[in-house]
Amino acid sequence: MAKAPVLTPQADDFPRWYQDLISKAELADNGPVRGTMVVRPYGYGLWERMQQEMDARIKAAGAQNAYFPLFIPQSYLTREAEHVEGFAPELAVVTHGGGKELEEPVVVRPTSETIINEYFSKWVQSYRDLPLLINQWANVVRWEMRPRVFLRTSEFLWQEGHTAHATYEDARDYAARIHREVYADFMANVLGIDVVLGRKTPKERFAGAINTLTLEAMMRDGKALQMGTSHELGQNFARAFDTQYLSRDGDRQLVWQTSWGTSTRMVGGLIMTHGDDNGLRVPPRLAHVQAVVLAIKGDDAVLAKVREVGDKLAAAGVRVEVDDRTDTPFGRRAVDWELKGVPVRVEIGPRDLESGTAMLARRIPGGKEPVRLEALPELLPKVLEDDQAQLLRESRERREAKTADVRTIEEAAEAATSGGWARLPWADLGPQGEARLAEQAVTVRCLVGEDGSVPESDDAPGTLAIVGRAY
């Protein structure tokens, strides 16, 4: 009898494949409250690496980390009308604490623009205090009606940056810098995910912003996933919270602001961009385990060599784990590591010792080949870089192959509902066409220039709309 497949094939049922992989690769479980998740150690290891890489880039852009409370007075949210209206359906509100009804209900943080502005208004007094660049790593709660692990959960982990500037131009340029130098760089060069940088339409803009910059990625099933956003907030929150500064000229002016964020949704994007029917494929620059050295049998000489090879690879800068659990069958362990997407397996048994070789299994391109043991420390870093580049190339080629240039709304809807994206002039689509597409669950993911640049305005000449179905 043929062995049943470990995962549902993507071609049969992509959402089921996604859920299978999260479970069998031990990434996460559903939490006890609907819409919550428990992130398991292997999945959290991916998030930790994302944090480390992102945090370094955020700090290089001048921002400092801080932390603000989880509970926000409900009155704070009501100060910016568009903001509270945009988040109202998702709010979790606490009305009782300590056995008593609270005098004022508190909202469990859905995002922190309001509470951070309360403190910005205290901290900013003069132009000398600007720019004020703050980032926080935290959890947020948005009561999700249609949850899906990592993609849409009622509680998730993220970073949110908040800044205050003296001028519109400074705020605009900083939002663009985060968009390009932090987010796009990280996603391409660490996650190995090709992203389209664009501008959201007014309909899709963040509640309370004057402009939203987005990064959109295509998943293997042709749907879009918003991987991160950077918002120009203008002076809306500054006006609501009276965040002013004394200018060089001695007059009082409102600050200009930005906010920007990415979340554990990126883990979902990683899975759906790179995963295949055998499991996850983790980009080597992201992987907290880049190589695993497996002992095929529990022979003392084999175990000693496996540990020696592990030490040499670690000394060569490879993030390595030694798997010497020979009481568990080798085949089962190999399948488990393949499911987890570890880029390289180095398999060593008694015959390999005799020949002075190891079997090198590469998860990303696939295939195995014997390699001299002494060559591994020099070879593996090169192999990992080649495999990193392959994932980004595959992601870009998939997006390009599945994006159709069209002229009509009907053609755009057909392309999007057939498992891809469509690209057409925004002038031919417009808000009315956007509304018609929404009736078929198709959205304008972003607006881009003809040369792939980010348009400076919604109606910039030559602006194209990227449309598709999205998670």
C-alpha positions as CSV (number, residue, x, y, z in Angstrom):
1,M,0.0,0.0,0.0
2,A,1.3,3.5,-0.9
3,K,2.1,5.7,2.0
4,A,-0.4,8.5,2.5
5,P,1.1,12.0,1.8
6,V,2.1,14.0,4.9
7,L,0.6,17.2,3.6
8,T,-2.4,17.9,1.4
9,P,-1.0,18.8,-2.0
10,Q,-1.2,22.5,-2.8
11,A,-2.9,21.9,-6.1
12,D,-5.8,20.0,-4.3
13,D,-6.5,22.4,-1.5
14,F,-4.1,25.3,-0.8
15,P,-5.7,26.4,2.5
16,R,-5.7,22.9,3.8
17,W,-2.1,22.5,2.8
18,Y,-1.3,25.7,4.8
19,Q,-3.0,24.4,7.9
20,D,-1.4,21.0,7.5
21,L,2.1,22.5,7.3
22,I,1.6,24.8,10.3
23,S,0.6,21.8,12.4
24,K,3.0,19.1,11.1
25,A,6.1,21.4,11.0
26,E,5.2,22.4,14.6
27,L,5.0,26.1,13.9
28,A,1.8,27.0,15.8
29,D,-1.5,25.7,17.3
30,N,-4.9,27.4,17.7
31,G,-5.3,29.1,21.1
32,P,-8.1,28.3,23.5
33,V,-10.0,31.6,22.6
34,R,-11.3,31.7,19.0
35,G,-8.9,33.6,16.8
36,T,-5.8,33.3,19.1
37,M,-2.7,31.2,18.4
38,V,0.1,29.5,20.3
39,V,3.4,30.0,18.5
40,R,5.5,26.9,19.1
41,P,9.3,27.1,19.6
42,Y,10.2,26.4,15.9
43,G,7.7,29.0,14.7
44,Y,8.8,31.5,17.3
45,G,12.4,31.0,16.3
46,L,11.5,32.3,12.8
47,W,9.8,35.3,14.4
48,E,12.9,35.9,16.6
49,R,15.1,36.0,13.5
50,M,12.7,38.4,11.8
51,Q,12.8,40.6,14.9
52,Q,16.6,40.6,15.0
53,E,17.0,41.5,11.3
54,M,14.2,44.1,11.4
55,D,15.3,45.7,14.7
56,A,18.8,46.3,13.3
57,R,17.4,48.0,10.2
58,I,15.0,50.1,12.3
59,K,17.7,51.3,14.6
60,A,19.9,52.1,11.6
61,A,17.1,54.4,10.4
62,G,17.4,56.3,13.7
63,A,14.5,54.9,15.7
64,Q,14.7,53.8,19.3
65,N,12.7,51.1,21.0
66,A,10.2,51.9,23.8
67,Y,7.1,50.3,25.3
68,F,3.6,51.7,25.9
69,P,0.7,50.2,27.8
70,L,-1.6,47.5,26.5
71,F,-4.7,49.2,27.9
72,I,-5.8,52.5,26.3
73,P,-8.5,54.7,27.7
74,Q,-11.5,54.5,25.4
75,S,-11.7,58.3,25.3
76,Y,-8.3,58.4,23.5
77,L,-9.6,56.6,20.5
78,T,-12.6,58.9,20.1
79,R,-10.4,62.0,19.6
80,E,-9.6,61.1,16.0
81,A,-12.9,60.3,14.4
82,E,-11.7,58.5,11.3
83,H,-9.3,56.4,13.3
84,V,-12.0,55.2,15.8
85,E,-14.5,54.5,13.0
86,G,-11.9,52.4,11.2
87,F,-11.1,50.3,14.2
88,A,-14.5,50.1,15.9
89,P,-15.6,46.7,14.6
90,E,-12.3,45.1,15.8
91,L,-12.0,46.5,19.3
92,A,-11.8,44.4,22.5
93,V,-13.1,46.6,25.4
94,V,-12.6,45.9,29.1
95,T,-15.4,47.2,31.3
96,H,-14.7,45.4,34.6
97,G,-11.5,45.1,36.6
98,G,-10.8,44.0,40.2
99,G,-14.4,42.8,40.5
100,K,-15.8,46.3,39.8
101,E,-17.1,48.2,36.8
102,L,-14.5,50.6,35.5
103,E,-15.3,54.3,35.5
104,E,-14.1,54.5,32.0
105,P,-13.8,51.4,29.7
106,V,-10.3,50.6,28.4
107,V,-9.5,49.3,25.0
108,V,-7.0,46.5,24.5
109,R,-4.4,47.9,22.2
110,P,-5.4,47.5,18.5
111,T,-2.6,49.9,17.5
112,S,-0.9,52.7,19.5
113,E,-1.3,56.0,17.6
114,T,-3.5,57.4,20.3
115,I,-1.7,56.5,23.4
116,I,1.7,57.3,21.9
117,N,0.4,60.8,20.8
118,E,-0.7,61.4,24.4
119,Y,2.9,61.1,25.4
120,F,4.4,62.8,22.4
121,S,2.4,65.8,23.3
122,K,4.2,65.9,26.7
123,W,7.7,65.0,25.3
124,V,7.7,67.4,22.4
125,Q,8.2,71.1,23.4
126,S,10.7,72.5,20.9
127,Y,12.1,72.0,17.4
128,R,15.1,70.6,19.2
129,D,13.0,67.6,20.3
130,L,12.4,66.7,16.7
131,P,12.4,64.3,14.9
132,L,11.2,62.0,17.6
133,L,11.6,58.4,16.3
134,I,10.1,55.6,18.4
135,N,9.5,51.9,17.7
136,Q,7.8,49.3,19.9
137,W,7.7,45.5,19.7
138,A,4.4,44.4,21.2
139,N,1.2,42.4,20.9
140,V,-2.0,43.9,19.7
141,V,-5.7,42.7,19.7
142,R,-8.1,43.1,16.8
143,W,-11.2,41.0,17.2
144,E,-11.0,38.9,14.0
145,M,-14.2,37.4,12.5
146,R,-12.5,35.1,10.0
147,P,-9.2,34.0,11.7
148,R,-6.4,32.1,10.1
149,V,-3.2,31.3,12.0
150,F,-0.4,33.9,11.4
151,L,-2.5,35.7,8.7
152,R,-5.4,37.0,10.7
153,T,-5.6,36.4,14.4
154,S,-7.4,38.2,17.2
155,E,-4.0,38.7,19.0
156,F,-0.7,38.9,17.1
157,L,2.8,40.1,17.5
158,W,4.3,43.0,15.7
159,Q,6.5,46.1,15.6
160,E,4.9,49.5,15.3
161,G,6.9,52.7,14.7
162,H,5.7,56.2,15.5
163,T,7.5,59.4,14.7
164,A,7.0,63.1,14.9
165,H,8.7,65.7,12.6
166,A,8.9,69.4,12.1
167,T,7.8,69.4,8.5
168,Y,5.5,67.5,6.1
169,E,8.5,66.8,3.8
170,D,10.5,65.3,6.7
171,A,7.7,63.0,7.7
172,R,6.9,62.0,4.1
173,D,10.6,61.2,3.5
174,Y,10.9,59.2,6.7
175,A,7.8,57.1,5.9
176,A,9.3,56.4,2.5
177,R,12.7,55.5,4.0
178,I,11.1,52.9,6.3
179,H,9.1,51.6,3.3
180,R,12.2,51.2,1.2
181,E,15.3,50.8,3.3
182,V,13.8,48.8,6.2
183,Y,10.9,46.8,5.0
184,A,11.7,46.2,1.3
185,D,15.3,45.5,2.0
186,F,14.4,43.0,4.7
187,M,11.8,41.2,2.7
188,A,13.9,40.9,-0.4
189,N,17.3,40.2,1.2
190,V,16.3,38.1,4.2
191,L,12.8,36.7,3.6
192,G,13.7,36.1,-0.1
193,I,10.2,37.4,-1.0
194,D,9.7,39.7,-4.0
195,V,7.5,42.6,-3.0
196,V,5.8,45.3,-5.0
197,L,6.2,48.7,-3.4
198,G,3.2,50.9,-3.9
199,R,0.7,53.4,-2.6
200,K,-2.7,52.5,-1.3
201,T,-5.9,53.9,-2.8
202,P,-7.9,56.3,-0.5
203,K,-10.3,53.4,0.1
204,E,-7.6,51.1,1.3
205,R,-5.7,53.8,3.3
206,F,-5.0,53.4,7.1
207,A,-7.7,55.0,9.2
208,G,-6.5,58.5,10.0
209,A,-3.7,58.6,7.5
210,I,-3.2,61.0,4.5
211,N,-1.2,58.4,2.7
212,T,-0.3,54.7,3.1
213,L,2.7,53.0,1.5
214,T,2.4,49.2,1.2
215,L,4.4,46.1,0.3
216,E,2.5,43.5,-1.5
217,A,3.6,39.9,-2.2
218,M,2.2,37.2,-4.3
219,M,1.6,33.8,-2.7
220,R,2.0,30.5,-4.5
221,D,-1.7,30.3,-5.2
222,G,-1.6,33.8,-6.9
223,K,-3.3,35.7,-4.1
224,A,-1.8,38.8,-2.6
225,L,-0.6,39.3,1.0
226,Q,0.0,42.8,2.5
227,M,3.4,42.3,4.1
228,G,3.8,45.7,5.8
229,T,2.7,49.3,5.6
230,S,4.1,52.8,6.3
231,H,1.7,55.6,6.9
232,E,1.9,59.4,6.6
233,L,-0.4,60.6,9.3
234,G,-0.2,64.3,8.4
235,Q,-1.3,66.4,11.4
236,N,-4.5,64.5,12.1
237,F,-3.3,63.0,15.4
238,A,-1.2,66.0,16.3
239,R,-4.4,68.1,16.1
240,A,-6.4,65.7,18.1
241,F,-3.8,65.5,20.9
242,D,-2.5,69.0,20.6
243,T,1.1,67.8,19.8
244,Q,2.9,71.1,19.2
245,Y,6.4,72.4,19.2
246,L,8.0,75.8,19.4
247,S,9.6,76.5,16.0
248,R,13.0,78.3,15.4
249,D,10.9,81.4,14.6
250,G,9.3,81.3,18.1
251,D,5.7,80.3,17.0
252,R,3.8,77.1,18.0
253,Q,3.2,74.6,15.2
254,L,1.7,71.1,15.0
255,V,4.1,68.2,14.3
256,W,3.8,66.0,11.3
257,Q,3.7,62.3,11.9
258,T,4.2,58.8,10.6
259,S,3.4,55.3,11.8
260,W,4.5,51.9,10.3
261,G,4.3,48.3,11.1
262,T,4.9,44.6,10.2
263,S,3.7,41.6,12.1
264,T,3.7,37.8,12.5
265,R,1.7,37.9,9.3
266,M,5.2,37.7,7.6
267,V,5.5,34.2,8.9
268,G,2.3,33.3,7.0
269,G,3.7,35.0,4.0
270,L,7.0,33.0,4.3
271,I,5.1,29.8,4.4
272,M,2.8,30.5,1.4
273,T,5.6,32.0,-0.7
274,H,8.3,29.4,-0.4
275,G,6.5,26.2,0.9
276,D,5.9,23.2,-1.3
277,D,4.2,19.8,-1.0
278,N,7.1,18.5,1.1
279,G,6.9,21.3,3.6
280,L,8.4,24.7,4.5
281,R,11.5,26.1,2.7
282,V,13.3,28.6,5.0
283,P,15.6,31.2,3.4
284,P,19.1,30.6,4.7
285,R,19.6,34.2,5.9
286,L,16.4,33.9,8.0
287,A,16.8,30.3,9.2
288,H,17.7,29.9,12.9
289,V,18.8,26.4,11.9
290,Q,20.6,26.7,8.6
291,A,22.0,23.2,8.6
292,V,21.3,20.1,10.6
293,V,23.9,17.3,10.9
294,L,22.2,13.9,11.2
295,A,23.7,10.7,12.6
296,I,22.2,7.9,10.5
297,K,23.1,5.3,13.2
298,G,24.1,5.3,16.8
299,D,27.7,4.1,16.2
300,D,30.1,5.8,18.6
301,A,32.4,6.8,15.7
302,V,29.5,8.3,13.8
303,L,28.2,10.2,16.8
304,A,31.7,11.6,17.4
305,K,32.1,12.7,13.8
306,V,28.6,14.3,13.7
307,R,29.4,16.4,16.7
308,E,32.8,17.3,15.2
309,V,31.3,18.4,11.9
310,G,28.7,20.4,13.8
311,D,31.4,22.3,15.7
312,K,33.4,23.0,12.5
313,L,30.3,24.3,10.8
314,A,29.4,26.5,13.7
315,A,33.0,27.9,13.7
316,A,32.5,28.7,10.0
317,G,29.5,30.9,10.9
318,V,26.7,28.4,10.0
319,R,23.8,28.2,12.4
320,V,23.8,24.5,13.0
321,E,22.0,21.8,15.0
322,V,23.3,18.3,15.6
323,D,20.6,15.6,15.5
324,D,22.0,12.5,17.2
325,R,18.7,11.1,18.3
326,T,19.4,7.7,16.9
327,D,16.6,6.1,19.0
328,T,14.3,7.8,16.5
329,P,14.4,6.2,13.0
330,F,16.5,8.2,10.6
331,G,13.8,8.4,7.9
332,R,11.4,10.0,10.3
333,R,13.9,12.6,11.4
334,A,14.8,13.4,7.8
335,V,11.2,13.9,6.9
336,D,10.7,16.1,10.0
337,W,13.6,18.4,9.1
338,E,12.3,18.6,5.5
339,L,8.9,19.6,6.7
340,K,10.6,22.4,8.8
341,G,12.4,23.6,5.8
342,V,15.9,23.6,7.1
343,P,18.0,24.6,4.1
344,V,20.7,21.9,4.4
345,R,20.9,18.4,5.9
346,V,24.3,16.8,6.3
347,E,23.7,13.0,6.7
348,I,26.5,10.9,8.1
349,G,26.6,7.1,8.7
350,P,29.2,4.3,9.0
351,R,29.7,4.0,5.2
352,D,30.3,7.8,5.0
353,L,33.0,7.6,7.6
354,E,34.7,4.9,5.6
355,S,34.7,7.0,2.4
356,G,35.4,10.3,4.2
357,T,32.2,11.9,2.8
358,A,28.7,13.0,4.0
359,M,25.5,13.1,2.0
360,L,24.5,16.8,1.5
361,A,20.7,17.2,1.0
362,R,19.6,20.7,-0.1
363,R,16.0,21.6,0.7
364,I,15.5,24.6,-1.6
365,P,16.6,23.2,-5.0
366,G,16.2,19.6,-3.9
367,G,18.5,16.7,-4.4
368,K,21.4,15.0,-2.7
369,E,25.1,14.6,-3.4
370,P,28.1,13.2,-1.6
371,V,30.6,15.8,-0.3
372,R,34.0,15.4,1.3
373,L,33.8,16.0,5.0
374,E,36.7,18.4,5.1
375,A,35.1,20.5,2.3
376,L,31.9,21.2,4.3
377,P,32.9,24.3,6.3
378,E,34.0,26.1,3.2
379,L,31.2,24.8,0.9
380,L,28.1,25.3,3.0
381,P,28.2,29.2,3.3
382,K,28.4,29.4,-0.5
383,V,25.6,26.8,-0.9
384,L,23.4,28.8,1.5
385,E,23.9,32.0,-0.4
386,D,23.0,30.3,-3.7
387,D,19.8,28.9,-2.2
388,Q,18.9,32.3,-0.8
389,A,19.2,33.9,-4.2
390,Q,17.1,31.1,-5.8
391,L,14.1,31.7,-3.5
392,L,14.0,35.4,-4.3
393,R,14.4,34.6,-8.0
394,E,11.5,32.1,-7.9
395,S,9.3,34.6,-6.1
396,R,9.9,37.3,-8.7
397,E,9.4,35.0,-11.6
398,R,6.2,33.7,-10.2
399,R,4.8,37.2,-9.8
400,E,5.8,38.3,-13.2
401,A,4.4,35.2,-14.8
402,K,1.1,35.5,-13.0
403,T,0.5,39.3,-13.6
404,A,-1.5,40.2,-16.6
405,D,-1.6,43.6,-18.3
406,V,-5.3,44.4,-19.0
407,R,-7.4,47.4,-20.1
408,T,-10.8,46.7,-18.7
409,I,-12.4,46.0,-15.4
410,E,-13.8,42.7,-16.7
411,E,-10.4,41.6,-17.8
412,A,-8.9,42.6,-14.4
413,A,-11.6,40.6,-12.5
414,E,-11.0,37.6,-14.7
415,A,-7.2,37.6,-14.2
416,A,-7.6,38.0,-10.4
417,T,-10.2,35.3,-10.1
418,S,-8.1,32.9,-12.2
419,G,-5.3,32.9,-9.7
420,G,-3.1,35.9,-10.5
421,W,-2.9,39.7,-10.5
422,A,-3.9,42.2,-13.1
423,R,-2.3,45.5,-13.9
424,L,-4.2,48.4,-15.6
425,P,-4.2,52.2,-15.7
426,W,-5.6,53.7,-12.6
427,A,-7.3,56.3,-14.7
428,D,-9.2,53.5,-16.5
429,L,-10.3,52.0,-13.2
430,G,-10.8,54.8,-10.6
431,P,-12.9,54.6,-7.4
432,Q,-16.0,53.4,-9.3
433,G,-14.1,50.5,-10.9
434,E,-12.5,49.7,-7.6
435,A,-16.0,49.4,-6.1
436,R,-17.1,47.1,-8.9
437,L,-14.1,44.8,-8.4
438,A,-14.8,44.7,-4.6
439,E,-18.2,43.1,-5.5
440,Q,-16.2,40.1,-6.8
441,A,-13.8,40.1,-3.8
442,V,-11.1,41.7,-5.8
443,T,-9.2,44.6,-4.4
444,V,-6.7,47.2,-5.6
445,R,-3.6,46.1,-3.8
446,C,-1.6,49.2,-4.6
447,L,-0.9,52.0,-7.1
448,V,2.5,52.0,-8.9
449,G,4.2,54.1,-11.5
450,E,4.8,52.8,-15.1
451,D,8.5,52.3,-14.1
452,G,7.7,50.5,-10.9
453,S,8.2,53.6,-8.7
454,V,5.8,54.7,-6.0
455,P,3.5,57.5,-7.3
456,E,3.7,60.8,-5.4
457,S,-0.1,61.2,-5.6
458,D,-3.2,59.2,-6.3
459,D,-3.7,60.9,-9.7
460,A,0.0,61.0,-10.8
461,P,0.2,60.6,-14.6
462,G,0.9,57.0,-15.8
463,T,-0.2,55.5,-12.5
464,L,-1.1,51.8,-12.7
465,A,-3.3,49.8,-10.4
466,I,-2.3,46.3,-9.2
467,V,-5.4,44.2,-8.5
468,G,-6.0,40.8,-7.1
469,R,-7.6,38.7,-4.5
470,A,-6.0,38.8,-1.1
471,Y,-5.6,37.2,2.3
